[in-house]
């Protein structure tokens, strides 16, 4: 009974279809054809937990498409750079914090349906995840070529400063390790926890300074979690390096 009441409440709190279409037109720059794709892309599992009723599958699809289009863009933009450079730059563009920031600036946070009683969700990366799901919806709705155009014109050109990313060293792990070597300390990274978060695994990585835990960070892959933990450790130990 509680579940039925909850679903009825969700129906009444969702924006009307006309309002959603208007908001999507403003956001996307075109009129969507198949609205159910977009409704699904904006539905976080804290509202509807069933896999077929929330945006996690679309997020999976959008993540792959975004990565491929960004890879192609960088491949053409930097014809003389090696694989390592291209991989690192793509990673900076599509990392969780970057996507979440873009989603917020787009105003996507105002459209995502999630449990607003859970205050932690509003401070998490669910809006960046929804952006990936939205890209999956666009791909299913209008195809690859137009999705590529959307990402290049409405994502890269409007919200991503490639030159600044290229010039900025965001490898916090290397910064921390270099500092520790210069100052005679031992830094190590350990996995503190692995747990399922919906259909994905969430990793928590800790930073040990001379065997003492100084910071931890989490993400959906160990590499990103290590970078988050390293950034937090730098803020604690050597804020001048941030």
Beta strands, then each sheet from edge to edge (+ up, - down):
strand 1: 187-197
strand 2: 200-209
strand 3: 212-219
sheet 1: 1+ 2- 3+
end
